[in-house]
Amino acid sequence: MKNTNVLISGAGIAGITLAYWLRRHGFSPTVVERAATIREGGYKIDIRGAALEVVERMGLLEEIRSMRTDVRAGSVVNAAGKRVASMDGDTFGGRVHGDAEILRGDLHRMLYERTKDDVRYVFGDSIASMNDVADGVEVTFASGQTGVYDLVVGADGLHSVTRAMAFGPEERFLRDLGHYISIFSVPNHLNLDREELTYIGPGRTALTYSTAKDTDAKAMLLFSSGPLSHDQRDRSQQEQILHDAYAREGWEVPRMLDGMAGAADFYFDSLSQVHMERWSEGRVVLLGDAAYCASPASGQGTSLALVGAYVLAGELAAADGDHEAGFEAYEREMRAFVDANQKLGPSNIKQMVMRTKGQVRFSMVMLSLISRLPGKEKMLAKVVAPIHKAANAISLKNY
């Protein structure tokens, strides 16, 4: 087999999963990661549909289920904190058909533990430049080290540096959904026990939850906004944006904002998608959010990463390392699946953030009524049916 020396930029879910499957197929992957180590903590994620099949084939499904968040209840509250509508955790989170909810950091750690002895990891470094050479890609790293690799995979997220080097500036590929999101840990002031509470205001949504695996709580803020001018690496600017956006909101929002400064896992970004005509250029290929981010609003980012990594590795192996044939087959297998899941983002965000006071009031009334109806689980299952249809919009090969 040819082209076995593969550099993967990014030790996220997509990059580590790809390294696992490449190693299984006889490749020699190296993973380079800007951070000093794998990222712990993080928000809760759902693994659905075809992605469940991927983790089962990795022998991880039982361990994943043992690490479930075990969120047992969810409620929508008003500004006074009164629970307007309450449901069991699975119904509130739209989980059916064996979906697995887990903290992102727990999945991250599982994948790393499964690969660390067979895959070369380089932490605290990143790709600084790439140049095509005979039968390979010459890479210069930020550390000054150099190397020649048969193939390079950009699995480095929404703001992929690899994509910018190989395809051009991100403005050509990012599609803004008109919202921003922030997630961070906060003290569990409400003493929540595996419960999620959501507050909805005009153009502003705030929620907090606790899980079985975390003594603190998580806060998530979602708000409507046009493109904001700020430094993506300047946390103080991002925190100020959140203070300004939520200055007039009540409920627990002020305490969330107070706790934000001490959060080690602070995350802030636009809700954006990546749309590209192709995911490969020469010997460079993109994976996960770098290639086809569906945005957190889709609820399918982790599943896309898991499935994409499985398919990319499998198609390269099926092509005996021929990158042109392998990359083409990867796109052919994944394109419809990606399209189906990306369509979820714009439609879901309309249900997550209400534009006007009238929409908020109507939503509160409807949720209150639905939560009291017999058979509400079946009714809500129809609401989340498009997510599960998209999550199963691919038939996985046995490579």
Residue, then its C-alpha position, 0 to 999 in steps of 0.5 A: m500500500k502506498n501513501t501510508n505516512v499521513l499527517i493529521s492536523g488537529a487532535g479533536i474527535a475527527g482527527i483522533t478517530l481518523a488516526y484510529w482507523l488509519r492505524r487499523h488499516g495499516f497506515s502510519p498517522t502522526v497527529v499534530e495539535r496546537a494545544a499542550t494536551i487533549r482538551e478535557g471537559g466540554y459540553k454534552i454531545d449526542i451520538r446518533g444514527a450511523a455514528l453509533e455504528v462507528v463507535e460500536r465498530m471501535g469497541l467503544l459503545e459499552e464504555i460510552r453508555s457507561m459514561r452517559t450524562d444521565v440528565r434526567a429532566g429538562s424544563v423551560v423557565n420564565a424570568a422568575g425561575k418558575r418551571v413553565a414546561s418540564m419533561d424527562g431528560d431524553t424527551f427534552g433532549g430529543r434522544v430516541h433510538g438508543d442515542a448516547e449523550i456524553l460529555r465531549g471531554d469523556l469521548h475525547r479521552m476515550l479516543y485518545e486512550r485507545t490510540k496513544d500507544d499506536v499513534r504518534y502525537v505531537f502536542g504544542d505545535s502546528i502547521a506553519s506552511m506546506n509545499d508540494v514536493a515530489d510524491g509528498v507534502e513538505v510541512t514546516f511546523a511552528s516549532g521550526q521542525t520540518g517533515v515530508y508526508d505522503l498526505v495531510v489531513g486538516a481536521d483543525g476545526l471551523h477556523s482551519v489553518t490547513r484549509a486556509m493554506a490549501f484552499g484560501p481564506e475562510e470567508r470563501f467557505l463560512r456561511d454565517l447563521g446569524h447567531y453566536i454561542s458560548i459554553f463554559s463551566v459555572p458553579n452549580h448555584l441552583n444545586l441541579d441534579r442531572e437536570e437542564l433548565t432553559y430560559i428564552g428571551p427575545g433574541r437571547t437564550a440561556l441554559t444551564y445543566s448538570t450531569a452525572k459526571d460533573t460537580d459544576a454546572k455548564a452554562m450555554l448562551l445563544f444570541s442573535s447577531g450579525p457578524l461581530s468584529h473581534d479577535q478570535r483569540d482575545r477572550s476578554q473581547q468575547e466576554q465583553i460581547l456576552h456582557d453587552a448582549y445579556a446586560r438586560e436579561g434576568w433569571e440566572v444570567p447575571r450569575m452565569l456571567d459572573g462565573m464566566a471569568g473563572a471558567a477554564d473551558f470557555y468557548f465562544d464562536s459564531l454559529s457558522q457552517v462550512h460549505m465547499e465544492r470539494w474537500s481535497e486539493g492534491r494531497v491535502v484533504l479536509l475532515g470534520d468541521a474544517a470541511y463541512c461544519a454543520s454548526p452546534a445548532s445541528g446537533q450533529g457535529t460529533s456524529l459527522a466527525l466520527v462518520g467522516a473519519y471512518v469513511l475517509a480512512g476506509e476509502l483510502a484503504a480500499a484504494d490501496g493508498d491511492h489518494e486521488a481515488g480515495f479522496e474522490a470516494y470519500e466525497r462520494e460517500m459523504r456528500a449526501f450525508v453532510d448535506a442532510n445534516q447541514k440542513l438541520g442547522p438553520s431550521n433548528i436555530k429558529q426553535m432555539v432562539m426566538r426573535t420577538k416577545g410574541q414568539v417567546r410568549f407563544s412558545m411558552v404557552m405551547l410548551s406548557l400545553i404539550s408538557r401536560l398532554p398524554g402521549k407527549e413523547k410521541m408528539l415530540a419524537k415527530v419534532v426530532a424525526p428530521i434529526h434522526k433521519a439525517a443521522n441515518a442518511i448513510s449506509l456504512k460500508n465494511y471496509 
